[in-house]
C-alpha cells in the first residue's frame, strides 16, 4: 500500500482513539458495522465520500486532513447550504 494512502487510514484511527471511541462506537455513529469500519482503518477498503464527509463533520475537521493532504486539523469554512442539512 502506498504511504500516501496509509496516512489517511492511520489518521482516522488516531482521531477515533484521541476521542476515546471504539470502532464499534464510531461505526454506530456512521450507521455501519464495526467490521466495515475496521476495513477503512486497515486500508482493506477505500473510504467512501459519504463516510469522509460524516467523519469530517463529526471530528470537526476537513476531508483534506482526514486524507493526510494537510496537517492542519482546523476545518475550512463550511457552506451555508451544508450547515442547514445537519
WOTAUR-V5369 format. One record per backbone hydrogen bond with DSSP energy under -1.0 kcal/mol. CO is the residue of the C=O (numbers start at 1). NH is the residue of the N-H. Records with the same first field share a line. If there is no record, write none. Layout:
CO=NH, NH
//
This chain:
2=5, 6
3=7
5=9
6=10
7=11
8=12
9=13
10=14
11=15
12=16
13=17
14=18
15=19
16=21
17=20
22=26
23=27
24=28
25=29
26=30
27=32
28=31
33=37
34=38
35=39
37=40, 41
38=42
39=45
48=52
49=53
50=54
51=55
52=56
53=57
54=58
55=59
56=61
62=66
63=67
64=69, 70
65=68
79=83
80=84
82=85
83=86
//
